[in-house]
Amino acid sequence: MGDWVPDIADLPRLSAIERTVLEAIDEEETIAFHRGLVRIPTVNPPGDVRQAIAWCERPLRDSGFSTEIVATDDIMPNLVARFGNENGPVLGFNAHVDVVPIGERGAWRHEPFGAEIEDGRIYGRGAGDDKASVTAQVMAGVALARSGVPMIGQLIVNEVADEEVGGFKGAKFVSEQAFFTPDFMIVGEQTFNGISLGEKGSSPTEIAVRGRTAHGALPWEGANAIEAMAEIIVALRREYWPVLATRTNPIFHPSSGSVNLFEGGVKANVVPDSARVYVDRRLVPGEQPDEVVKEIETIALAVVADMPGISVTVGEVFPGGVATRTPEDSPLVSAMLNANTRLGLPTTLGGFSMATDGRFWARQGIPTIIYGPGDPRLAHVPDEWIGIDELLQATRAYALAAVALLT
Ligand SMILES: [Zn+2]
């Protein structure tokens, strides 16, 4: 070991406390912890994470954290592990232990839950999303506790269930029940160890077209809902997507929309009387979910206006939310920037395109950033992997951020 990341002795400008904490990170233990975690299948659904949460709890408790399990569903425990002085500033680490299904097994070259190492990478479902962040957070916490450095604040390591299907029994439950109220929150997702100040919002929208059935041989007797929907989709592509591309923001990709689900039809010889699509709208700061629904509705109504027998309704599938963004001058951002500067990691500030559990804390007004090892494009695909170097760098970065805010 030791050739994955630069020697601590070679890192410039470390304070004595920073050096002590970084030296308390055990690289072999970190890799072994990660591989053990990947080998615990936590596929959601069904989302049973009992074993994985126990795996996270053990080293934290053994190093001096007080730990608590909070749950609204027996198979979906969430870990709240506390260390330090609760009367000082409170820094929260959050990441999720559940993973998406493996998809087609034949598409994988590596064992999906094998945690095989090849060329400095660990392969497996969840290797990046999100067990690399979980590992780095737990091991950073362990290092901080073991180092014995004096704490003026408290670190809370919160590893949760249920992120991959919406976070309702995980981060949403934990944040709304206020088991802890952090002053700063770092949510681990794949940012290449760069700093994301926030995440895009969303407006999950459904378009439903109603028509009239008829015998397929007598189409003029009916009102074809699928054909009407096709016109609406074309209108979105021609009139709406280009408008969204012009809604830009310095730290985010532009606003976007995509028709991601289609449902319709009755039978091969029946004119369809219904068709539905799901429109995946992602929002930049300034866009409001209810306005987005109205925009789509305006286009859809205009398309079907001259189609006899066709009607259309547009609505939210479930509540969306606005984009979130933590101010650049937050001490949290300075702490993370300081860590990345010390470690030679990216110091540009970005925004996260995907939804994360961070939105639950950010929308409560808690300064929240998204930061973690890995490439977001590898999430949810076959042969997902994490680089051992980026895993260890993230562990160091989380530890340095905790040092800056809590010691
Ligand atoms: Zn994730």
Boltz pocket constraint, residues with backbone or C-beta under 6 A from the ligand:
constraints:
  - pocket:
      binder: B
      contacts: [[A, 96], [A, 129], [A, 130], [A, 163], [A, 188], [A, 189]]
      max_distance: 6.0
